[in-house]
Every structure is written in C-alpha cells, then in structure tokens.
Amino acid sequence: MIRRAAVGGFMAMAGALVLASASWACTAFSTITLSAPSGPPKAQIEVKGSSAAANQPVTLRWDSRTGAPVAQAVADAEGNFTVSVLAPANGGGAHFLVAIDGEGQVARGGFEVTPAGGDGPAAFNATGGSASASASSSAGGIGSASPDQWLRWGATVLGLGLMAMVPVAGVIVLARPKAGARPRSAAVR
C-alpha cells in the first residue's frame, strides 16, 4: 500500500514538473528587424521590434547586453516598437544590435558596417553563419540564444528526462516482490 502511494506521489510530482517546464520554456521571445542588412559607418537604421513586454521600455545596444545604450523605445500594448539607431562609427565588419525589454527578454539583429561608398556582404547572420539576404533575427534561434534561453531549454530537457524516468522507477517499485514473500509461481497448498 505504501509503495502504491509513493508511486502515485512520484507520478503527481512528475506531472507538475512537466507542466512547469513546458510553460516556462514556451515563452515568446522578442524579435527585431533592421531596415538594412549593411551600410556605411553612422548610417541611420530603422529598427522594428515585436513580442517585447507590453508597455515596457526597450533599450538597444551594439554588440553587447551591457554596452552603452544607443537608443530607447517603449513597446506598445502588443509589444511592438520602432526606433532609429546609427550604425557604429568605427569598427567596420559584422556587428549585432541587442534589444532588451523591461522584463529582460533579448533579441538580436545583425548589421554589416561597410566602407563608405562600398558594398559589403548582404547581412551578418546572428546565428554565426554566412551572409544572407535578411537582416532580421530573433532570440529564438539556437545560435543567437542568450544565457537565459539556454537555461530555459536546459530546464525543459531536465524536466522531460525526469518525466521519462519516473514511470520506469514506478514499474520497478511495483514489480519488485515484497521482502519475505513467496514467489508468484509457487503453488499454493
């Protein structure tokens, strides 16, 4: 009887863990789109964002979550925002714009600073790949994942792994014979 209660308790805990992991991992992440994939130093870039925290400030920085802010916007009730930023003045090559909303959600978009008057690659892909035709990037991709996202994915994998182990442990506990019990195949006389 105690064994069945223990297995039932384990199963209830596994169910709660799975639900908590799934709800935590299925959070929508912010997305930003840049008006151009590349341009000269100090080029003006329009940034459009979506899925940010509603009515919260959004801070934009070049190449780092902790760098100097280059622009700030406030997301509307649907989490959308639009703001203009200037491309980095120095340090040609690939850069990424980081947008962080009031709840800490992060989105990144790639931008290639080209020599003045020159044509550079189409865009820097924030996932670390080669140039592409689109300058949009979301924080939902594997390569552009923030440490917060890796933590959420890890918690989900851990939760699913534990969920798979609990039923196996329950079967082992239920199938194990009680100490001092006769084998089931023995004939009763």
Backbone bond lengths (Angstrom), bond angles and torsions (degrees), N, CA, C in turn:
res aa  C-N    CA-C-N  psi(-1)  N-CA   C-N-CA  omega(-1)  CA-C   N-CA-C  phi
1 M - - - 1.443 - - 1.526 110.84 -
2 I 1.334 115.37 -42.54 1.461 119.85 179.77 1.523 109.72 -65.28
3 R 1.339 116.11 -38.16 1.453 120.14 179.39 1.519 111.23 -61.22
4 R 1.307 117.47 -44.17 1.469 121.06 -179.93 1.523 111.03 -64.76
5 A 1.326 117.20 -38.86 1.463 120.40 177.60 1.528 110.42 -65.44
6 A 1.336 117.08 -38.96 1.468 120.72 178.78 1.524 110.55 -65.54
7 V 1.318 116.77 -43.78 1.468 120.46 178.71 1.524 110.29 -63.74
8 G 1.322 117.11 -42.14 1.465 120.34 177.26 1.518 111.69 -61.50
9 G 1.334 116.97 -40.58 1.464 120.99 177.06 1.516 111.66 -64.02
10 F 1.350 116.50 -42.39 1.461 119.98 177.58 1.525 110.93 -62.35
11 M 1.307 116.75 -42.58 1.468 120.90 -179.19 1.531 110.33 -64.34
12 A 1.330 117.84 -40.59 1.460 120.99 178.66 1.526 110.51 -65.22
13 M 1.329 116.80 -41.55 1.466 119.99 177.65 1.519 111.15 -64.54
14 A 1.324 117.78 -40.02 1.463 120.92 179.05 1.521 110.54 -63.63
15 G 1.325 117.12 -41.72 1.459 120.47 178.29 1.512 112.19 -62.44
16 A 1.326 116.38 -43.13 1.473 120.22 178.30 1.518 110.76 -64.86
17 L 1.328 118.07 -39.88 1.453 122.30 179.35 1.527 111.23 -64.27
18 V 1.317 116.94 -41.98 1.466 120.78 179.09 1.523 110.44 -63.94
19 L 1.322 117.49 -45.80 1.461 120.20 179.15 1.519 111.45 -61.73
20 A 1.318 117.57 -42.40 1.466 120.83 179.49 1.522 110.87 -65.63
21 S 1.327 117.47 -42.38 1.467 120.75 179.45 1.511 111.04 -63.99
22 A 1.307 117.15 -43.88 1.464 120.54 -178.42 1.519 111.22 -65.21
23 S 1.311 117.92 -42.01 1.464 119.31 -178.75 1.518 111.32 -69.84
24 W 1.313 117.84 -33.37 1.458 120.71 179.36 1.522 110.80 -73.15
25 A 1.325 117.88 -39.53 1.461 121.82 -176.14 1.519 112.89 -76.80
26 C 1.312 118.87 -22.21 1.458 121.74 -175.58 1.525 112.41 -91.89
27 T 1.307 117.55 28.87 1.449 121.79 178.30 1.523 109.17 -76.07
28 A 1.328 116.70 135.06 1.462 120.21 177.50 1.523 108.95 -74.45
29 F 1.326 116.51 136.38 1.453 121.71 179.95 1.505 110.27 -103.78
30 S 1.320 116.09 151.66 1.450 122.00 178.55 1.524 110.73 -64.39
31 T 1.343 114.63 155.37 1.456 122.28 177.42 1.517 108.01 -134.29
32 I 1.339 117.09 139.53 1.455 120.24 172.25 1.518 109.41 -125.64
33 T 1.333 115.28 148.17 1.458 122.94 176.66 1.517 107.67 -127.57
34 L 1.331 116.52 130.61 1.450 121.82 178.96 1.526 109.30 -96.17
35 S 1.336 117.12 145.13 1.468 121.21 -176.59 1.521 112.37 -68.46
36 A 1.315 118.57 -22.31 1.465 121.45 178.69 1.522 108.85 -142.78
37 P 1.331 117.36 144.76 1.460 120.14 179.28 1.524 113.15 -80.40
38 S 1.342 117.31 -19.63 1.457 120.65 -178.60 1.518 109.28 -156.15
39 G 1.333 115.32 164.65 1.455 120.51 178.77 1.506 110.73 176.11
40 P 1.335 116.83 174.19 1.463 121.03 -178.93 1.523 111.27 -74.05
41 P 1.338 117.00 168.46 1.464 119.60 175.79 1.528 110.41 -56.32
42 K 1.306 116.90 144.23 1.466 126.05 179.13 1.534 113.69 64.04
43 A 1.323 118.28 17.39 1.469 120.85 175.68 1.524 108.79 -66.72
44 Q 1.331 116.13 143.73 1.462 119.66 177.83 1.528 108.62 -83.76
45 I 1.322 115.90 131.36 1.466 122.94 -177.03 1.516 108.04 -124.39
46 E 1.327 116.47 130.25 1.461 119.83 173.75 1.523 108.14 -91.27
47 V 1.314 115.20 130.91 1.463 121.53 -178.98 1.516 108.07 -114.70
48 K 1.336 116.12 125.56 1.466 121.48 175.50 1.520 107.54 -113.49
49 G 1.325 115.50 132.64 1.454 120.43 -179.14 1.517 111.33 -123.29
50 S 1.318 115.19 155.47 1.464 120.72 176.43 1.527 108.94 -145.32
51 S 1.321 115.32 163.13 1.472 124.05 178.95 1.519 113.60 63.44
52 A 1.321 117.27 22.12 1.462 120.18 174.00 1.531 107.89 -79.14
53 A 1.311 116.35 169.37 1.461 120.51 177.46 1.533 108.70 -64.32
54 A 1.321 117.04 129.64 1.464 122.87 -175.65 1.518 111.49 -60.34
55 N 1.335 114.90 135.45 1.464 123.28 175.67 1.529 113.38 56.90
56 Q 1.315 117.13 28.01 1.462 122.19 -179.29 1.528 109.81 -113.80
57 P 1.339 117.89 153.57 1.464 120.09 176.50 1.526 110.85 -69.80
58 V 1.331 115.33 148.73 1.458 122.62 176.22 1.523 106.57 -125.23
59 T 1.323 117.03 123.68 1.460 122.49 -179.19 1.524 108.62 -107.04
60 L 1.348 116.87 133.35 1.454 121.99 179.70 1.525 110.10 -112.07
61 R 1.347 115.04 137.33 1.465 122.19 -179.48 1.522 108.44 -139.29
62 W 1.323 116.24 151.95 1.460 120.21 175.30 1.524 110.03 -89.68
63 D 1.326 116.44 131.12 1.467 126.09 166.71 1.519 116.84 64.42
64 S 1.324 120.01 7.13 1.458 120.10 -177.55 1.523 110.27 -165.32
65 R 1.312 115.38 150.09 1.472 119.88 173.92 1.514 111.45 -74.88
66 T 1.336 116.57 -19.20 1.456 120.20 -173.90 1.522 113.49 -116.04
67 G 1.340 118.11 5.55 1.463 120.87 -179.74 1.519 112.02 -69.96
68 A 1.326 114.68 -179.57 1.463 120.38 179.92 1.529 109.68 -66.99
69 P 1.324 118.55 133.11 1.470 120.77 177.72 1.529 110.66 -63.21
70 V 1.346 116.11 137.42 1.469 120.94 177.04 1.522 111.30 -107.97
71 A 1.320 117.57 -17.01 1.468 121.55 177.84 1.517 108.81 -164.68
72 Q 1.330 114.66 159.40 1.458 120.57 175.85 1.523 108.00 -141.65
73 A 1.319 115.83 142.73 1.465 122.52 178.15 1.523 107.42 -137.83
74 V 1.321 115.56 170.76 1.458 121.28 173.90 1.527 107.20 -122.36
75 A 1.310 116.36 124.91 1.460 120.76 179.49 1.527 109.43 -70.78
76 D 1.338 115.70 146.02 1.467 119.61 177.69 1.530 109.77 -80.21
77 A 1.312 117.21 -172.10 1.472 122.06 -176.15 1.529 112.36 -63.32
78 E 1.348 117.81 -23.99 1.472 121.21 178.07 1.521 111.84 -93.72
79 G 1.329 117.99 -1.54 1.461 121.03 179.69 1.519 114.36 89.09
80 N 1.339 117.85 12.12 1.462 121.45 -179.83 1.519 110.44 -94.07
81 F 1.329 116.08 149.47 1.460 120.83 175.52 1.525 109.41 -153.74
82 T 1.327 116.13 157.30 1.466 123.45 175.37 1.520 107.27 -138.03
83 V 1.324 115.89 135.94 1.459 121.34 -179.39 1.532 108.63 -153.31
84 S 1.321 117.42 153.33 1.464 122.17 176.14 1.520 109.85 -104.59
85 V 1.321 115.99 140.53 1.458 122.28 175.69 1.524 108.35 -132.80
86 L 1.322 116.26 160.47 1.459 121.47 174.56 1.523 108.87 -100.02
87 A 1.327 115.44 140.40 1.459 119.95 176.15 1.526 109.13 -62.87
88 P 1.319 117.99 154.01 1.467 119.67 178.85 1.533 111.03 -54.99
89 A 1.332 115.60 140.65 1.462 120.80 -177.75 1.522 111.92 -78.82
90 N 1.309 117.13 -29.40 1.462 120.12 179.47 1.517 108.64 -129.02
91 G 1.300 116.34 171.35 1.462 119.15 178.71 1.506 112.39 75.61
92 G 1.331 116.98 62.10 1.458 120.94 177.14 1.518 111.45 -56.92
93 G 1.306 115.82 163.01 1.455 121.47 -179.65 1.519 111.42 109.51
94 A 1.306 114.69 -159.99 1.461 120.81 -174.59 1.523 111.84 -78.74
95 H 1.318 115.34 134.01 1.462 123.12 176.37 1.519 108.29 -135.59
96 F 1.306 117.72 163.14 1.455 120.47 172.23 1.511 109.64 -132.62
97 L 1.325 114.31 139.81 1.461 122.09 178.49 1.523 107.17 -94.41
98 V 1.319 116.73 128.90 1.460 122.32 -178.18 1.525 108.41 -108.68
99 A 1.323 117.00 126.36 1.463 122.69 175.79 1.526 107.98 -113.76
100 I 1.334 116.65 126.62 1.466 121.88 -179.81 1.517 107.88 -124.15
101 D 1.341 116.11 123.02 1.464 118.62 -179.36 1.528 110.78 -88.23
102 G 1.323 116.25 178.95 1.454 122.62 -175.88 1.517 114.66 -62.79
103 E 1.336 118.49 -17.99 1.464 122.00 178.22 1.518 112.20 -101.32
104 G 1.338 116.94 5.14 1.461 120.31 177.56 1.517 115.32 89.71
105 Q 1.333 119.16 2.38 1.456 120.74 176.33 1.524 108.74 -67.27
106 V 1.330 116.73 141.87 1.458 121.67 -174.99 1.526 109.93 -121.79
107 A 1.334 115.26 139.06 1.462 121.94 171.95 1.518 107.22 -132.68
108 R 1.336 116.11 149.19 1.457 120.50 -179.77 1.518 109.80 -130.99
109 G 1.326 115.21 146.64 1.463 121.45 174.50 1.510 109.10 -137.19
110 G 1.321 116.82 136.75 1.457 121.70 -177.04 1.524 112.72 -86.44
111 F 1.337 116.44 149.19 1.459 122.86 177.12 1.520 108.20 -149.06
112 E 1.332 116.54 134.89 1.457 123.21 178.99 1.516 109.05 -104.54
113 V 1.349 117.05 117.81 1.462 121.00 175.83 1.521 106.82 -84.52
114 T 1.331 115.78 118.90 1.466 122.15 -178.10 1.523 109.39 -102.88
115 P 1.339 117.20 159.63 1.462 119.05 174.66 1.527 109.52 -59.88
116 A 1.327 117.86 147.12 1.464 121.52 -179.49 1.516 109.57 -53.53
117 G 1.331 116.31 124.21 1.460 122.00 179.24 1.512 114.13 80.80
118 G 1.328 118.75 -3.45 1.464 120.43 -178.58 1.507 111.34 -98.56
119 D 1.297 115.21 162.73 1.465 120.88 176.40 1.514 108.37 -105.67
120 G 1.300 116.14 125.30 1.456 121.39 179.30 1.510 110.13 -105.20
121 P 1.308 115.98 -171.54 1.461 119.61 176.41 1.524 110.51 -59.70
122 A 1.317 116.79 159.02 1.469 121.64 -176.56 1.518 111.67 -59.58
123 A 1.320 118.13 -45.32 1.466 120.27 -179.80 1.504 110.02 -168.67
124 F 1.306 115.11 156.94 1.453 121.46 171.75 1.509 107.46 -93.98
125 N 1.306 116.70 124.11 1.456 121.01 178.81 1.519 107.90 -85.05
126 A 1.326 117.40 120.54 1.464 122.08 -175.31 1.523 112.84 -64.41
127 T 1.329 118.80 -11.72 1.454 120.29 177.66 1.519 111.13 -83.78
128 G 1.328 116.94 2.70 1.456 119.56 176.85 1.514 112.69 92.29
129 G 1.314 119.51 3.47 1.455 122.65 -179.22 1.507 111.48 -84.15
130 S 1.310 115.80 -167.90 1.453 120.69 -178.88 1.516 110.73 -82.88
131 A 1.338 115.73 -177.88 1.457 120.70 -177.43 1.520 110.96 -62.03
132 S 1.334 115.32 149.68 1.456 120.74 178.05 1.511 108.71 -141.92
133 A 1.321 117.15 175.02 1.454 120.57 -176.15 1.519 113.23 -85.31
134 S 1.294 118.83 -8.71 1.466 121.18 -176.18 1.511 110.70 -114.34
135 A 1.321 115.51 142.81 1.460 119.39 178.85 1.516 111.43 -103.35
136 S 1.317 117.93 5.38 1.457 118.27 -179.11 1.508 110.04 -86.60
137 S 1.294 114.52 150.74 1.451 121.08 179.70 1.515 107.77 -152.02
138 S 1.299 116.41 145.84 1.456 118.10 175.15 1.509 108.78 -123.36
139 A 1.293 115.58 160.73 1.456 120.02 -179.92 1.521 111.29 -77.88
140 G 1.328 118.47 2.45 1.444 120.79 -179.60 1.507 114.32 -83.52
141 G 1.327 118.88 -11.45 1.453 121.80 -178.33 1.517 111.51 -76.81
142 I 1.314 117.35 153.65 1.457 121.75 -178.19 1.526 111.27 -62.21
143 G 1.332 118.09 -50.36 1.455 120.80 -175.74 1.507 113.73 -68.14
144 S 1.315 117.99 -28.00 1.462 120.51 -178.24 1.527 111.76 -97.80
145 A 1.310 116.91 14.62 1.466 120.53 -175.37 1.517 111.69 -69.65
146 S 1.309 114.81 138.85 1.457 121.15 176.60 1.525 108.50 -84.41
147 P 1.334 117.17 165.38 1.464 119.09 176.24 1.527 112.48 -57.33
148 D 1.343 117.17 -32.96 1.464 120.07 177.77 1.521 110.94 -62.88
149 Q 1.336 116.14 -40.86 1.461 119.36 179.83 1.521 111.46 -68.02
150 W 1.338 117.40 -40.58 1.458 119.61 177.54 1.518 110.28 -60.12
151 L 1.330 117.04 -39.03 1.456 121.00 177.93 1.520 110.78 -63.09
152 R 1.335 116.96 -43.27 1.470 119.83 179.10 1.521 111.38 -64.49
153 W 1.345 116.64 -43.33 1.464 119.24 179.40 1.516 110.61 -64.65
154 G 1.341 116.74 -39.89 1.460 120.33 178.71 1.519 111.70 -63.10
155 A 1.332 116.51 -41.56 1.468 119.97 178.65 1.523 110.84 -64.23
156 T 1.318 116.84 -37.00 1.460 120.07 178.78 1.530 110.87 -66.06
157 V 1.325 116.24 -45.84 1.471 119.95 179.42 1.523 109.99 -62.96
158 L 1.332 117.13 -42.43 1.461 120.42 177.71 1.523 111.04 -61.57
159 G 1.328 116.75 -44.37 1.461 120.52 179.22 1.520 112.25 -62.08
160 L 1.339 116.32 -43.15 1.462 119.18 179.21 1.530 111.36 -67.64
161 G 1.335 116.73 -36.39 1.460 119.95 177.01 1.514 111.72 -64.19
162 L 1.332 116.64 -44.01 1.468 120.33 177.37 1.515 111.23 -64.05
163 M 1.335 115.63 -38.38 1.462 118.81 178.81 1.529 110.51 -62.13
164 A 1.319 117.47 -37.37 1.466 120.27 179.80 1.525 111.29 -71.45
165 M 1.320 117.59 -30.91 1.463 120.35 -177.57 1.526 113.21 -79.09
166 V 1.311 118.84 -30.39 1.464 121.41 -175.17 1.529 112.43 -63.75
167 P 1.344 120.29 -46.78 1.469 118.03 178.05 1.527 112.69 -62.09
168 V 1.335 117.31 -36.12 1.463 120.09 178.15 1.531 109.40 -63.42
169 A 1.318 117.28 -44.63 1.463 120.45 178.05 1.528 110.54 -62.50
170 G 1.330 117.42 -38.00 1.461 120.87 178.45 1.514 112.13 -63.18
171 V 1.316 117.41 -41.37 1.469 120.99 178.82 1.521 109.91 -65.77
172 I 1.319 117.15 -40.95 1.469 120.08 179.24 1.519 110.50 -63.04
173 V 1.319 117.85 -44.12 1.461 121.38 -179.35 1.520 110.84 -64.67
174 L 1.330 117.33 -43.25 1.462 120.23 -178.77 1.522 112.53 -71.38
175 A 1.332 117.77 -32.29 1.458 120.81 -176.46 1.530 112.54 -82.25
176 R 1.310 117.53 -19.82 1.460 120.73 -178.18 1.524 109.61 -70.42
177 P 1.310 118.07 131.20 1.469 119.50 179.26 1.528 111.28 -70.70
178 K 1.312 115.51 151.87 1.457 121.34 177.60 1.521 109.19 -69.29
179 A 1.317 115.95 150.19 1.461 120.43 178.79 1.528 109.46 -62.63
180 G 1.331 116.68 131.15 1.449 122.15 178.10 1.517 114.31 80.73
181 A 1.313 118.71 2.91 1.461 121.32 -179.89 1.519 109.65 -82.15
182 R 1.348 115.73 150.94 1.458 120.46 176.09 1.509 109.74 -73.32
183 P 1.311 117.49 147.65 1.474 119.26 173.88 1.505 110.25 -60.21
184 R 1.311 118.44 145.53 1.442 123.16 -177.46 1.528 113.67 -64.84
185 S 1.298 115.86 -26.34 1.474 118.34 -178.26 1.525 113.08 -80.44
186 A 1.310 117.82 -11.80 1.462 120.06 179.97 1.523 110.33 -69.22
187 A 1.303 115.70 138.23 1.459 120.45 179.88 1.520 110.34 -74.17
188 V 1.309 115.08 139.52 1.456 119.95 178.18 1.531 107.91 -87.83
189 R 1.340 118.13 130.02 1.469 121.05 -177.53 1.456 111.97 -110.74
